[in-house]
Amino acid sequence: MIPLTKPIDFKEVSRITGLSRTTIYTYEREGNFPKRTALTQRAVRWEESEVMQWVADRRTNPVAPDETIHKVRAKKAEKHEQRAL
């Protein structure tokens, strides 16, 4: 069993990971981020050790960038240039 560390709130999770609320919740929904625990109806926490392990795993196995983002940005830039002409 993994020893539990202190529970941390979203602000601390965001500070540690550098990720936005939307990204964290998206990764969590996809199963790519530690699950949060609901303390009350409005208060959720993550285990600090799990978040730190997730960050360490990302450093050793980085995720490849999404190439579709660059294609979309290139298309938008091309359209913008055509309008300027």
RONU-578340 format. One line per 3 residues: number of its first residue (from 0); their letters; for each residue x, y, z of N, C-alpha, C, O. Coordinates in steps of 0.2 Angstrom, whole numbers. Layout:
! residues N
NUM = A = X Y Z X Y Z X Y Z X Y Z ~ ...
***
This chain:
! residues 85
0 = MIP = 4 -6 0 0 0 0 4 6 0 9 7 4 ~ 2 11 -4 6 17 -4 5 22 2 -1 23 3 ~ 10 24 5 9 28 11 6 35 8 8 38 4
3 = LTK = 0 37 12 -3 43 10 1 49 12 4 49 18 ~ 1 55 8 4 61 10 -1 66 12 -7 64 12 ~ 0 72 12 -5 77 14 -9 78 7 -7 78 2
6 = PID = -16 79 9 -20 81 3 -19 88 1 -18 92 5 ~ -19 89 -6 -18 96 -8 -23 98 -12 -27 94 -16 ~ -25 105 -12 -30 108 -16 -28 109 -23 -23 108 -25
9 = FKE = -33 112 -27 -32 113 -34 -26 118 -35 -22 117 -40 ~ -26 123 -31 -21 128 -32 -14 125 -32 -10 127 -35 ~ -13 121 -27 -7 118 -26 -5 113 -32 1 113 -34
12 = VSR = -10 109 -34 -9 105 -39 -7 109 -46 -3 106 -49 ~ -10 114 -47 -9 118 -53 -2 121 -52 2 121 -57 ~ 0 123 -46 7 126 -45 12 121 -46 17 122 -49
15 = ITG = 11 115 -44 16 109 -45 16 107 -52 22 106 -55 ~ 11 107 -56 11 104 -62 11 109 -68 14 108 -73 ~ 9 115 -66 9 121 -71 3 120 -76 3 123 -81
18 = LSR = -2 116 -74 -7 115 -79 -14 119 -76 -14 120 -70 ~ -18 120 -81 -24 124 -80 -29 119 -77 -28 113 -77 ~ -35 122 -74 -40 118 -71 -43 113 -77 -44 107 -76
21 = TTI = -44 116 -83 -47 112 -88 -43 106 -90 -45 101 -91 ~ -36 107 -91 -32 102 -93 -31 97 -87 -31 91 -89 ~ -31 99 -81 -31 94 -76 -37 89 -76 -37 83 -75
24 = YTY = -43 92 -76 -49 89 -76 -50 84 -83 -52 79 -82 ~ -47 87 -88 -47 83 -94 -43 77 -94 -45 71 -95 ~ -37 78 -91 -32 72 -90 -35 67 -85 -35 61 -86
27 = ERE = -38 70 -80 -41 65 -75 -47 61 -78 -47 55 -77 ~ -51 64 -82 -57 61 -85 -54 55 -90 -57 50 -91 ~ -49 57 -93 -46 52 -98 -42 46 -95 -39 42 -98
30 = GNF = -41 47 -88 -37 42 -84 -29 43 -84 -26 39 -83 ~ -27 50 -86 -20 51 -87 -18 56 -81 -13 59 -82 ~ -22 56 -76 -20 60 -70 -22 57 -64 -28 54 -64
33 = PKR = -19 58 -58 -22 55 -52 -29 58 -50 -31 63 -52 ~ -33 53 -48 -40 55 -46 -40 59 -40 -36 58 -35 ~ -45 63 -40 -46 68 -34 -51 64 -29 -54 59 -31
36 = TAL = -51 66 -23 -55 64 -18 -60 69 -15 -57 75 -14 ~ -66 68 -15 -71 73 -13 -71 73 -5 -73 68 -2 ~ -69 78 -2 -70 79 5 -77 81 7 -80 79 12
39 = TQR = -80 86 3 -87 88 4 -90 89 -3 -86 87 -8 ~ -96 91 -3 -99 92 -10 -95 97 -14 -95 97 -20 ~ -91 102 -11 -88 107 -15 -80 107 -14 -77 111 -17
42 = AVR = -77 103 -10 -70 103 -8 -67 96 -11 -69 91 -8 ~ -62 97 -15 -59 91 -18 -51 91 -16 -49 97 -16 ~ -48 86 -16 -41 86 -14 -38 80 -18 -41 75 -20
45 = WEE = -31 81 -20 -27 76 -23 -22 74 -18 -20 78 -14 ~ -19 68 -18 -14 66 -14 -7 69 -16 -6 68 -22 ~ -4 72 -12 3 75 -15 7 70 -18 11 72 -23
48 = SEV = 8 65 -15 13 60 -17 11 57 -24 15 56 -28 ~ 4 56 -25 2 54 -32 3 59 -37 5 58 -43 ~ 2 66 -36 4 71 -41 11 72 -42 13 73 -48
51 = MQW = 15 71 -37 22 72 -38 25 66 -42 29 67 -46 ~ 22 60 -41 24 54 -45 22 55 -52 26 53 -57 ~ 16 58 -53 14 59 -60 19 64 -64 21 63 -69
54 = VAD = 21 69 -60 26 74 -63 32 71 -64 35 72 -70 ~ 35 66 -60 41 63 -61 41 58 -67 45 58 -71 ~ 35 55 -67 34 50 -73 34 54 -80 36 52 -85
57 = RRT = 31 60 -80 31 64 -86 38 67 -88 39 67 -94 ~ 42 68 -83 49 70 -84 53 64 -87 57 65 -92 ~ 52 58 -85 56 52 -88 52 50 -94 56 47 -98
60 = NPV = 46 51 -95 42 49 -101 38 54 -104 32 54 -103 ~ 41 59 -107 37 65 -109 32 63 -115 33 58 -119 ~ 27 67 -115 22 66 -120 24 69 -127 26 75 -126
63 = APD = 23 66 -132 25 69 -139 20 75 -140 14 74 -138 ~ 22 80 -143 18 86 -144 12 84 -150 13 80 -154 ~ 7 87 -149 1 86 -154 2 90 -160 2 96 -160
66 = ETI = 4 86 -165 6 90 -172 0 93 -175 1 97 -179 ~ -6 91 -173 -12 94 -176 -13 101 -174 -16 105 -178 ~ -10 103 -169 -11 110 -166 -7 115 -171 -9 120 -173
69 = HKV = -1 112 -173 3 116 -178 0 117 -185 0 122 -188 ~ -3 112 -187 -7 112 -193 -13 117 -193 -14 121 -198 ~ -16 117 -188 -22 121 -187 -19 129 -187 -22 133 -190
72 = RAK = -14 130 -183 -11 137 -183 -9 139 -189 -10 145 -191 ~ -6 134 -193 -3 136 -200 -9 138 -205 -8 143 -208 ~ -14 134 -204 -20 136 -208 -23 142 -207 -25 146 -211
75 = KAE = -24 144 -200 -26 150 -198 -22 156 -200 -24 161 -203 ~ -15 155 -200 -11 160 -202 -11 161 -210 -11 167 -212 ~ -12 156 -213 -13 156 -221 -19 160 -222 -19 164 -227
78 = KHE = -24 159 -219 -31 162 -220 -30 170 -219 -32 174 -223 ~ -27 171 -213 -26 178 -211 -22 182 -217 -23 188 -218 ~ -16 179 -219 -12 182 -224 -16 183 -231 -15 188 -234
81 = QRA = -20 178 -232 -24 179 -239 -29 185 -238 -30 189 -243 ~ -32 186 -232 -37 191 -231 -33 198 -231 -36 203 -234 ~ -27 198 -229 -23 204 -229 -21 206 -236 -19 212 -237
84 = L = -21 202 -241 -19 204 -248 -24 207 -251 -24 209 -257
***
